[in-house]
Amino acid sequence: MSCSKPAVVSISSMVASMATIKEMCSFFPMASAGLNMLTLCATEQFRKDEILFAVLHPGWVRTDMGGEGVSLTESVEGLLSVMDALTEKQTGVFLDYEGKVTPW
């Protein structure tokens, strides 16, 4: 890792996106967005200290629950790459494992 500033990175899910909850409720009716809200609040509280905050969505990974969607290695490599490249411009954002912004 070589992110040049202190960073707090959390792993979340598209299911916790308020912007997509209408589409996701039929699949996951008990989604929680608390982690995402905590990240947004912490972003503002620690902005003056130059601590970066981000929430990352790993994508659909191959697990017992996730099935055959994406290989776990691809997701992990993507997450590490996104974490390595975090800057002040991305603080307080919700990113996927490819670095694409996900709506809150």
N, CA, C and O atoms as CSV, one atom per row, in Angstrom:
chain,resi,resn,atom,element,x,y,z
A,1,MET,N,N,0.839,-1.182,0.000
A,1,MET,CA,C,0.000,0.000,0.000
A,1,MET,C,C,0.879,1.238,0.000
A,1,MET,O,O,1.906,1.288,0.676
A,2,SER,N,N,0.467,2.220,-0.756
A,2,SER,CA,C,1.245,3.448,-0.754
A,2,SER,C,C,0.359,4.686,-0.786
A,2,SER,O,O,0.798,5.747,-1.231
A,3,CYS,N,N,-0.871,4.566,-0.325
A,3,CYS,CA,C,-1.724,5.741,-0.192
A,3,CYS,C,C,-0.949,6.729,0.677
A,3,CYS,O,O,-0.469,6.352,1.746
A,4,SER,N,N,-0.818,7.956,0.256
A,4,SER,CA,C,0.071,8.900,0.928
A,4,SER,C,C,-0.518,9.542,2.180
A,4,SER,O,O,0.174,10.304,2.854
A,5,LYS,N,N,-1.759,9.257,2.504
A,5,LYS,CA,C,-2.405,9.835,3.688
A,5,LYS,C,C,-3.048,8.727,4.509
A,5,LYS,O,O,-3.315,7.639,3.998
A,6,PRO,N,N,-3.296,9.012,5.790
A,6,PRO,CA,C,-4.038,8.028,6.581
A,6,PRO,C,C,-5.421,7.820,5.960
A,6,PRO,O,O,-6.049,8.770,5.493
A,7,ALA,N,N,-5.878,6.592,5.961
A,7,ALA,CA,C,-7.167,6.294,5.335
A,7,ALA,C,C,-7.933,5.247,6.139
A,7,ALA,O,O,-7.353,4.310,6.687
A,8,VAL,N,N,-9.240,5.432,6.194
A,8,VAL,CA,C,-10.143,4.454,6.792
A,8,VAL,C,C,-10.998,3.923,5.656
A,8,VAL,O,O,-11.764,4.665,5.042
A,9,VAL,N,N,-10.863,2.640,5.383
A,9,VAL,CA,C,-11.591,2.025,4.272
A,9,VAL,C,C,-12.502,0.947,4.830
A,9,VAL,O,O,-12.063,0.071,5.575
A,10,SER,N,N,-13.766,1.018,4.467
A,10,SER,CA,C,-14.749,0.035,4.908
A,10,SER,C,C,-15.267,-0.735,3.703
A,10,SER,O,O,-15.284,-0.224,2.584
A,11,ILE,N,N,-15.685,-1.957,3.945
A,11,ILE,CA,C,-16.281,-2.772,2.887
A,11,ILE,C,C,-17.786,-2.794,3.107
A,11,ILE,O,O,-18.261,-3.127,4.193
A,12,SER,N,N,-18.520,-2.440,2.077
A,12,SER,CA,C,-19.972,-2.398,2.161
A,12,SER,C,C,-20.547,-3.125,0.950
A,12,SER,O,O,-19.872,-3.947,0.331
A,13,SER,N,N,-21.763,-2.824,0.628
A,13,SER,CA,C,-22.454,-3.486,-0.462
A,13,SER,C,C,-23.343,-2.499,-1.190
A,13,SER,O,O,-23.813,-1.522,-0.608
A,14,MET,N,N,-23.569,-2.759,-2.459
A,14,MET,CA,C,-24.508,-1.952,-3.232
A,14,MET,C,C,-25.874,-1.940,-2.564
A,14,MET,O,O,-26.643,-0.994,-2.736
A,15,VAL,N,N,-26.177,-2.975,-1.812
A,15,VAL,CA,C,-27.472,-3.080,-1.135
A,15,VAL,C,C,-27.659,-1.928,-0.157
A,15,VAL,O,O,-28.795,-1.561,0.143
A,16,ALA,N,N,-26.568,-1.349,0.348
A,16,ALA,CA,C,-26.651,-0.259,1.311
A,16,ALA,C,C,-26.711,1.113,0.647
A,16,ALA,O,O,-26.698,2.130,1.341
A,17,SER,N,N,-26.776,1.159,-0.659
A,17,SER,CA,C,-26.885,2.426,-1.377
A,17,SER,C,C,-28.320,2.925,-1.336
A,17,SER,O,O,-29.233,2.242,-1.800
A,18,MET,N,N,-28.519,4.112,-0.784
A,18,MET,CA,C,-29.866,4.691,-0.735
A,18,MET,C,C,-30.395,4.949,-2.146
A,18,MET,O,O,-31.599,4.859,-2.388
A,19,ALA,N,N,-29.498,5.266,-3.071
A,19,ALA,CA,C,-29.898,5.586,-4.439
A,19,ALA,C,C,-30.438,4.368,-5.181
A,19,ALA,O,O,-31.242,4.514,-6.102
A,20,THR,N,N,-30.007,3.169,-4.792
A,20,THR,CA,C,-30.460,1.973,-5.505
A,20,THR,C,C,-31.381,1.089,-4.670
A,20,THR,O,O,-31.722,-0.017,-5.087
A,21,ILE,N,N,-31.783,1.564,-3.505
A,21,ILE,CA,C,-32.557,0.720,-2.595
A,21,ILE,C,C,-33.896,0.272,-3.191
A,21,ILE,O,O,-34.355,-0.833,-2.902
A,22,LYS,N,N,-34.519,1.100,-4.004
A,22,LYS,CA,C,-35.802,0.696,-4.597
A,22,LYS,C,C,-35.655,-0.559,-5.441
A,22,LYS,O,O,-36.513,-1.442,-5.408
A,23,GLU,N,N,-34.547,-0.636,-6.210
A,23,GLU,CA,C,-34.324,-1.815,-7.039
A,23,GLU,C,C,-33.861,-3.003,-6.200
A,23,GLU,O,O,-34.173,-4.148,-6.525
A,24,MET,N,N,-33.120,-2.740,-5.125
A,24,MET,CA,C,-32.514,-3.807,-4.339
A,24,MET,C,C,-33.458,-4.421,-3.312
A,24,MET,O,O,-33.255,-5.562,-2.899
A,25,CYS,N,N,-34.481,-3.691,-2.894
A,25,CYS,CA,C,-35.375,-4.193,-1.838
A,25,CYS,C,C,-36.013,-5.530,-2.185
A,25,CYS,O,O,-36.230,-6.358,-1.301
A,26,SER,N,N,-36.311,-5.746,-3.432
A,26,SER,CA,C,-36.940,-7.010,-3.802
A,26,SER,C,C,-35.997,-8.192,-3.605
A,26,SER,O,O,-36.444,-9.317,-3.381
A,27,PHE,N,N,-34.679,-7.934,-3.689
A,27,PHE,CA,C,-33.690,-8.993,-3.491
A,27,PHE,C,C,-33.235,-9.092,-2.044
A,27,PHE,O,O,-33.082,-10.189,-1.505
A,28,PHE,N,N,-33.018,-7.931,-1.413
A,28,PHE,CA,C,-32.479,-7.871,-0.059
A,28,PHE,C,C,-33.311,-6.910,0.775
A,28,PHE,O,O,-32.937,-5.746,0.915
A,29,PRO,N,N,-34.413,-7.356,1.326
A,29,PRO,CA,C,-35.328,-6.442,2.018
A,29,PRO,C,C,-34.809,-5.870,3.329
A,29,PRO,O,O,-35.422,-4.944,3.860
A,30,MET,N,N,-33.707,-6.379,3.878
A,30,MET,CA,C,-33.237,-5.890,5.176
A,30,MET,C,C,-31.860,-5.239,5.063
A,30,MET,O,O,-30.986,-5.499,5.890
A,31,ALA,N,N,-31.657,-4.402,4.058
A,31,ALA,CA,C,-30.361,-3.745,3.847
A,31,ALA,C,C,-30.095,-2.722,4.950
A,31,ALA,O,O,-31.011,-2.065,5.445
A,32,SER,N,N,-28.835,-2.604,5.317
A,32,SER,CA,C,-28.432,-1.628,6.330
A,32,SER,C,C,-27.463,-0.640,5.708
A,32,SER,O,O,-26.517,-1.033,5.026
A,33,ALA,N,N,-27.698,0.640,5.942
A,33,ALA,CA,C,-26.832,1.675,5.393
A,33,ALA,C,C,-26.092,2.418,6.494
A,33,ALA,O,O,-25.530,3.484,6.243
A,34,GLY,N,N,-26.079,1.877,7.709
A,34,GLY,CA,C,-25.442,2.546,8.841
A,34,GLY,C,C,-23.960,2.799,8.640
A,34,GLY,O,O,-23.467,3.876,8.976
A,35,LEU,N,N,-23.244,1.828,8.097
A,35,LEU,CA,C,-21.810,1.997,7.860
A,35,LEU,C,C,-21.562,3.139,6.882
A,35,LEU,O,O,-20.636,3.931,7.058
A,36,ASN,N,N,-22.387,3.215,5.864
A,36,ASN,CA,C,-22.229,4.277,4.874
A,36,ASN,C,C,-22.464,5.650,5.503
A,36,ASN,O,O,-21.738,6.602,5.214
A,37,MET,N,N,-23.479,5.750,6.362
A,37,MET,CA,C,-23.758,7.021,7.038
A,37,MET,C,C,-22.611,7.396,7.982
A,37,MET,O,O,-22.210,8.559,8.040
A,38,LEU,N,N,-22.093,6.425,8.711
A,38,LEU,CA,C,-20.959,6.669,9.596
A,38,LEU,C,C,-19.756,7.194,8.811
A,38,LEU,O,O,-19.058,8.100,9.267
A,39,THR,N,N,-19.521,6.628,7.646
A,39,THR,CA,C,-18.403,7.073,6.809
A,39,THR,C,C,-18.589,8.521,6.364
A,39,THR,O,O,-17.636,9.301,6.390
A,40,LEU,N,N,-19.797,8.887,5.958
A,40,LEU,CA,C,-20.044,10.267,5.536
A,40,LEU,C,C,-19.846,11.247,6.688
A,40,LEU,O,O,-19.265,12.317,6.504
A,41,CYS,N,N,-20.323,10.886,7.864
A,41,CYS,CA,C,-20.148,11.763,9.028
A,41,CYS,C,C,-18.680,11.882,9.411
A,41,CYS,O,O,-18.207,12.984,9.691
A,42,ALA,N,N,-17.953,10.776,9.429
A,42,ALA,CA,C,-16.537,10.791,9.780
A,42,ALA,C,C,-15.729,11.575,8.748
A,42,ALA,O,O,-14.760,12.247,9.102
A,43,THR,N,N,-16.112,11.495,7.498
A,43,THR,CA,C,-15.429,12.255,6.445
A,43,THR,C,C,-15.429,13.733,6.780
A,43,THR,O,O,-14.397,14.398,6.688
A,44,GLU,N,N,-16.587,14.246,7.169
A,44,GLU,CA,C,-16.686,15.672,7.491
A,44,GLU,C,C,-15.966,15.996,8.799
A,44,GLU,O,O,-15.300,17.026,8.899
A,45,GLN,N,N,-16.092,15.135,9.788
A,45,GLN,CA,C,-15.478,15.389,11.090
A,45,GLN,C,C,-13.953,15.419,11.014
A,45,GLN,O,O,-13.315,16.204,11.716
A,46,PHE,N,N,-13.365,14.573,10.172
A,46,PHE,CA,C,-11.906,14.451,10.118
A,46,PHE,C,C,-11.270,15.065,8.867
A,46,PHE,O,O,-10.086,14.854,8.605
A,47,ARG,N,N,-12.043,15.809,8.111
A,47,ARG,CA,C,-11.513,16.425,6.886
A,47,ARG,C,C,-10.310,17.328,7.194
A,47,ARG,O,O,-9.312,17.307,6.474
A,48,LYS,N,N,-10.413,18.113,8.261
A,48,LYS,CA,C,-9.311,19.033,8.614
A,48,LYS,C,C,-8.040,18.282,9.004
A,48,LYS,O,O,-6.943,18.835,8.916
A,49,ASP,N,N,-8.179,17.032,9.432
A,49,ASP,CA,C,-7.026,16.214,9.802
A,49,ASP,C,C,-6.433,15.459,8.614
A,49,ASP,O,O,-5.456,14.723,8.751
A,50,GLU,N,N,-7.045,15.655,7.448
A,50,GLU,CA,C,-6.605,15.035,6.197
A,50,GLU,C,C,-6.598,13.505,6.256
A,50,GLU,O,O,-5.731,12.849,5.679
A,51,ILE,N,N,-7.583,12.956,6.966
A,51,ILE,CA,C,-7.764,11.504,6.990
A,51,ILE,C,C,-8.788,11.165,5.921
A,51,ILE,O,O,-9.885,11.723,5.906
A,52,LEU,N,N,-8.434,10.254,5.032
A,52,LEU,CA,C,-9.322,9.865,3.937
A,52,LEU,C,C,-10.283,8.778,4.407
A,52,LEU,O,O,-9.908,7.901,5.185
A,53,PHE,N,N,-11.513,8.842,3.933
A,53,PHE,CA,C,-12.516,7.828,4.229
A,53,PHE,C,C,-13.133,7.349,2.927
A,53,PHE,O,O,-13.406,8.148,2.031
A,54,ALA,N,N,-13.348,6.069,2.825
A,54,ALA,CA,C,-14.000,5.520,1.642
A,54,ALA,C,C,-14.717,4.231,2.016
A,54,ALA,O,O,-14.303,3.502,2.917
A,55,VAL,N,N,-15.791,3.978,1.308
A,55,VAL,CA,C,-16.502,2.709,1.414
A,55,VAL,C,C,-16.333,2.018,0.070
A,55,VAL,O,O,-16.547,2.619,-0.982
A,56,LEU,N,N,-15.947,0.746,0.117
A,56,LEU,CA,C,-15.730,-0.007,-1.113
A,56,LEU,C,C,-16.712,-1.158,-1.226
A,56,LEU,O,O,-16.992,-1.863,-0.256
A,57,HIS,N,N,-17.221,-1.329,-2.419
A,57,HIS,CA,C,-18.098,-2.466,-2.746
A,57,HIS,C,C,-17.259,-3.475,-3.514
A,57,HIS,O,O,-16.736,-3.148,-4.579
A,58,PRO,N,N,-17.115,-4.697,-2.999
A,58,PRO,CA,C,-16.228,-5.667,-3.637
A,58,PRO,C,C,-16.765,-6.300,-4.918
A,58,PRO,O,O,-16.047,-7.049,-5.580
A,59,GLY,N,N,-17.988,-6.016,-5.270
A,59,GLY,CA,C,-18.582,-6.672,-6.431
A,59,GLY,C,C,-19.179,-8.014,-6.034
A,59,GLY,O,O,-19.250,-8.358,-4.854
A,60,TRP,N,N,-19.596,-8.748,-7.024
A,60,TRP,CA,C,-20.195,-10.053,-6.791
A,60,TRP,C,C,-19.066,-11.069,-6.804
A,60,TRP,O,O,-18.577,-11.456,-7.865
A,61,VAL,N,N,-18.659,-11.497,-5.620
A,61,VAL,CA,C,-17.487,-12.355,-5.512
A,61,VAL,C,C,-17.877,-13.817,-5.352
A,61,VAL,O,O,-18.978,-14.140,-4.906
A,62,ARG,N,N,-16.960,-14.682,-5.723
A,62,ARG,CA,C,-17.190,-16.122,-5.625
A,62,ARG,C,C,-17.026,-16.553,-4.166
A,62,ARG,O,O,-15.909,-16.660,-3.659
A,63,THR,N,N,-18.141,-16.795,-3.512
A,63,THR,CA,C,-18.169,-17.311,-2.142
A,63,THR,C,C,-19.267,-18.360,-2.081
A,63,THR,O,O,-19.955,-18.596,-3.075
A,64,ASP,N,N,-19.435,-18.980,-0.945
A,64,ASP,CA,C,-20.531,-19.926,-0.785
A,64,ASP,C,C,-21.872,-19.242,-1.030
A,64,ASP,O,O,-22.786,-19.836,-1.602
A,65,MET,N,N,-21.979,-17.991,-0.595
A,65,MET,CA,C,-23.235,-17.245,-0.776
A,65,MET,C,C,-23.306,-16.560,-2.128
A,65,MET,O,O,-24.389,-16.435,-2.700
A,66,GLY,N,N,-22.158,-16.108,-2.657
A,66,GLY,CA,C,-22.148,-15.282,-3.851
A,66,GLY,C,C,-22.172,-16.019,-5.163
A,66,GLY,O,O,-22.509,-15.428,-6.189
A,67,GLY,N,N,-21.828,-17.279,-5.168
A,67,GLY,CA,C,-21.861,-18.046,-6.401
A,67,GLY,C,C,-20.669,-17.801,-7.297
A,67,GLY,O,O,-19.576,-17.496,-6.820
A,68,GLU,N,N,-20.876,-17.933,-8.594
A,68,GLU,CA,C,-19.793,-17.908,-9.586
A,68,GLU,C,C,-19.642,-16.563,-10.298
A,68,GLU,O,O,-19.004,-16.527,-11.350
A,69,GLY,N,N,-20.189,-15.455,-9.789
A,69,GLY,CA,C,-20.204,-14.176,-10.489
A,69,GLY,C,C,-18.855,-13.623,-10.899
A,69,GLY,O,O,-18.642,-13.354,-12.081
A,70,VAL,N,N,-17.948,-13.447,-9.972
A,70,VAL,CA,C,-16.627,-12.855,-10.229
A,70,VAL,C,C,-15.624,-13.649,-9.417
A,70,VAL,O,O,-15.945,-14.144,-8.337
A,71,SER,N,N,-14.413,-13.774,-9.932
A,71,SER,CA,C,-13.410,-14.492,-9.142
A,71,SER,C,C,-12.985,-13.627,-7.968
A,71,SER,O,O,-12.836,-12.414,-8.118
A,72,LEU,N,N,-12.791,-14.217,-6.826
A,72,LEU,CA,C,-12.386,-13.496,-5.631
A,72,LEU,C,C,-11.076,-12.759,-5.852
A,72,LEU,O,O,-10.923,-11.634,-5.376
A,73,THR,N,N,-10.138,-13.351,-6.553
A,73,THR,CA,C,-8.842,-12.727,-6.806
A,73,THR,C,C,-9.022,-11.405,-7.547
A,73,THR,O,O,-8.386,-10.410,-7.200
A,74,GLU,N,N,-9.863,-11.387,-8.541
A,74,GLU,CA,C,-10.092,-10.168,-9.318
A,74,GLU,C,C,-10.643,-9.062,-8.427
A,74,GLU,O,O,-10.219,-7.911,-8.534
A,75,SER,N,N,-11.564,-9.394,-7.568
A,75,SER,CA,C,-12.163,-8.421,-6.676
A,75,SER,C,C,-11.132,-7.886,-5.686
A,75,SER,O,O,-11.041,-6.674,-5.487
A,76,VAL,N,N,-10.363,-8.765,-5.070
A,76,VAL,CA,C,-9.363,-8.355,-4.089
A,76,VAL,C,C,-8.298,-7.480,-4.739
A,76,VAL,O,O,-7.916,-6.457,-4.171
A,77,GLU,N,N,-7.816,-7.856,-5.906
A,77,GLU,CA,C,-6.826,-7.049,-6.610
A,77,GLU,C,C,-7.377,-5.658,-6.912
A,77,GLU,O,O,-6.673,-4.656,-6.779
A,78,GLY,N,N,-8.641,-5.610,-7.320
A,78,GLY,CA,C,-9.281,-4.323,-7.603
A,78,GLY,C,C,-9.403,-3.468,-6.359
A,78,GLY,O,O,-9.115,-2.272,-6.397
A,79,LEU,N,N,-9.830,-4.072,-5.248
A,79,LEU,CA,C,-9.961,-3.326,-3.997
A,79,LEU,C,C,-8.620,-2.764,-3.551
A,79,LEU,O,O,-8.539,-1.609,-3.132
A,80,LEU,N,N,-7.570,-3.569,-3.636
A,80,LEU,CA,C,-6.238,-3.106,-3.251
A,80,LEU,C,C,-5.768,-1.961,-4.142
A,80,LEU,O,O,-5.147,-1.013,-3.662
A,81,SER,N,N,-6.060,-2.046,-5.418
A,81,SER,CA,C,-5.684,-0.989,-6.351
A,81,SER,C,C,-6.426,0.307,-6.034
A,81,SER,O,O,-5.836,1.386,-6.056
A,82,VAL,N,N,-7.714,0.197,-5.740
A,82,VAL,CA,C,-8.513,1.384,-5.399
A,82,VAL,C,C,-7.987,2.005,-4.103
A,82,VAL,O,O,-7.840,3.224,-4.018
A,83,MET,N,N,-7.704,1.180,-3.099
A,83,MET,CA,C,-7.180,1.700,-1.830
A,83,MET,C,C,-5.841,2.409,-2.037
A,83,MET,O,O,-5.589,3.459,-1.446
A,84,ASP,N,N,-5.002,1.839,-2.863
A,84,ASP,CA,C,-3.678,2.398,-3.125
A,84,ASP,C,C,-3.772,3.771,-3.786
A,84,ASP,O,O,-2.901,4.616,-3.580
A,85,ALA,N,N,-4.806,4.000,-4.569
A,85,ALA,CA,C,-4.933,5.229,-5.342
A,85,ALA,C,C,-5.809,6.300,-4.680
A,85,ALA,O,O,-6.054,7.343,-5.287
A,86,LEU,N,N,-6.283,6.068,-3.456
A,86,LEU,CA,C,-7.157,7.045,-2.806
A,86,LEU,C,C,-6.481,8.403,-2.670
A,86,LEU,O,O,-5.306,8.503,-2.316
A,87,THR,N,N,-7.258,9.449,-2.962
A,87,THR,CA,C,-6.779,10.819,-2.802
A,87,THR,C,C,-7.866,11.633,-2.107
A,87,THR,O,O,-8.948,11.126,-1.813
A,88,GLU,N,N,-7.561,12.890,-1.852
A,88,GLU,CA,C,-8.545,13.780,-1.240
A,88,GLU,C,C,-9.810,13.887,-2.087
A,88,GLU,O,O,-10.898,14.098,-1.552
A,89,LYS,N,N,-9.674,13.743,-3.400
A,89,LYS,CA,C,-10.832,13.840,-4.289
A,89,LYS,C,C,-11.837,12.709,-4.052
A,89,LYS,O,O,-13.030,12.878,-4.302
A,90,GLN,N,N,-11.362,11.565,-3.576
A,90,GLN,CA,C,-12.254,10.437,-3.350
A,90,GLN,C,C,-12.713,10.301,-1.904
A,90,GLN,O,O,-13.505,9.410,-1.596
A,91,THR,N,N,-12.239,11.156,-1.017
A,91,THR,CA,C,-12.638,10.980,0.367
A,91,THR,C,C,-14.147,11.165,0.514
A,91,THR,O,O,-14.739,12.085,-0.051
A,92,GLY,N,N,-14.741,10.280,1.274
A,92,GLY,CA,C,-16.186,10.325,1.483
A,92,GLY,C,C,-16.995,9.735,0.355
A,92,GLY,O,O,-18.182,10.036,0.230
A,93,VAL,N,N,-16.390,8.902,-0.471
A,93,VAL,CA,C,-17.126,8.323,-1.598
A,93,VAL,C,C,-17.362,6.834,-1.387
A,93,VAL,O,O,-16.739,6.195,-0.539
A,94,PHE,N,N,-18.266,6.315,-2.171
A,94,PHE,CA,C,-18.621,4.903,-2.201
A,94,PHE,C,C,-18.129,4.418,-3.562
A,94,PHE,O,O,-18.670,4.816,-4.594
A,95,LEU,N,N,-17.109,3.563,-3.572
A,95,LEU,CA,C,-16.492,3.098,-4.815
A,95,LEU,C,C,-16.653,1.599,-4.970
A,95,LEU,O,O,-16.732,0.871,-3.980
A,96,ASP,N,N,-16.701,1.139,-6.205
A,96,ASP,CA,C,-16.687,-0.305,-6.411
A,96,ASP,C,C,-15.242,-0.770,-6.574
A,96,ASP,O,O,-14.317,0.041,-6.529
A,97,TYR,N,N,-15.052,-2.055,-6.761
A,97,TYR,CA,C,-13.693,-2.608,-6.830
A,97,TYR,C,C,-12.925,-2.181,-8.072
A,97,TYR,O,O,-11.730,-2.453,-8.183
A,98,GLU,N,N,-13.591,-1.520,-8.998
A,98,GLU,CA,C,-12.909,-0.968,-10.178
A,98,GLU,C,C,-12.643,0.517,-10.032
A,98,GLU,O,O,-12.081,1.139,-10.933
A,99,GLY,N,N,-13.045,1.096,-8.898
A,99,GLY,CA,C,-12.846,2.522,-8.662
A,99,GLY,C,C,-13.964,3.405,-9.172
A,99,GLY,O,O,-13.851,4.630,-9.129
A,100,LYS,N,N,-15.049,2.804,-9.658
A,100,LYS,CA,C,-16.196,3.577,-10.147
A,100,LYS,C,C,-17.029,4.050,-8.961
A,100,LYS,O,O,-17.264,3.299,-8.014
A,101,VAL,N,N,-17.466,5.291,-9.023
A,101,VAL,CA,C,-18.281,5.870,-7.952
A,101,VAL,C,C,-19.665,5.216,-7.956
A,101,VAL,O,O,-20.306,5.074,-8.997
A,102,THR,N,N,-20.097,4.826,-6.765
A,102,THR,CA,C,-21.424,4.254,-6.555
A,102,THR,C,C,-22.277,5.319,-5.865
A,102,THR,O,O,-21.809,5.954,-4.920
A,103,PRO,N,N,-23.499,5.527,-6.308
A,103,PRO,CA,C,-24.331,6.557,-5.642
A,103,PRO,C,C,-24.663,6.137,-4.211
A,103,PRO,O,O,-24.896,4.960,-3.934
A,104,TRP,N,N,-24.679,7.111,-3.315
A,104,TRP,CA,C,-25.031,6.831,-1.922
A,104,TRP,C,C,-26.492,6.478,-1.848
A,104,TRP,O,O,-27.006,6.203,-0.764
